[in-house]
Amino acid sequence: RYLESHRVDIVNMSLATQNLEYVIELQKICNKLVEDGVILVSSLANHYDNSYPAVFKSVIGVKGRMGLSEKEYIYQQKET
């Protein structure tokens, strides 16, 4: 909610949760920020496939992977 009143272009969130208690509210906030033109990036939880907010369609989810050099990356498009 803090970002709704402070203009930024991109938000890099090094956080993740699997707690479902605030998912709906968190998704609404992320959707609103993206509608306002903010790019959201969030890490996925270690050792889990799904975590919030990284799995939202409005957020670019990122995850580390062993065996890649520092300049390599893998792109996996989210299913629609």
C-alpha positions, 0 to 999 in steps of 0.5 A, spaced: 500 500 500 505 504 501 507 504 493 500 506 491 502 513 494 509 513 492 511 513 484 516 508 482 517 504 476 519 498 478 519 494 484 524 488 486 521 484 492 526 479 495 520 475 498 515 470 498 510 466 502 505 460 501 501 463 507 494 464 503 491 469 509 493 475 505 493 472 498 487 476 495 489 483 498 496 482 496 493 480 489 489 486 488 495 491 490 499 488 485 494 488 480 493 496 481 500 497 481 501 494 474 495 498 472 499 504 474 505 502 470 509 499 475 513 493 473 513 488 479 519 482 480 518 477 486 522 471 488 519 464 488 520 461 495 526 456 495 524 449 494 517 450 492 513 451 486 508 456 488 509 462 492 506 469 492 506 474 489 511 471 484 505 466 481 501 472 480 500 474 472 501 481 474 508 479 477 515 477 474 517 471 478 524 469 479 528 463 481 535 461 482 538 455 479 544 451 480 548 450 474 547 456 470 553 461 469 552 468 472 550 471 465 545 465 463 538 465 465 532 460 463 525 463 461 519 460 462 512 463 460 507 463 465 501 459 463 494 463 461 
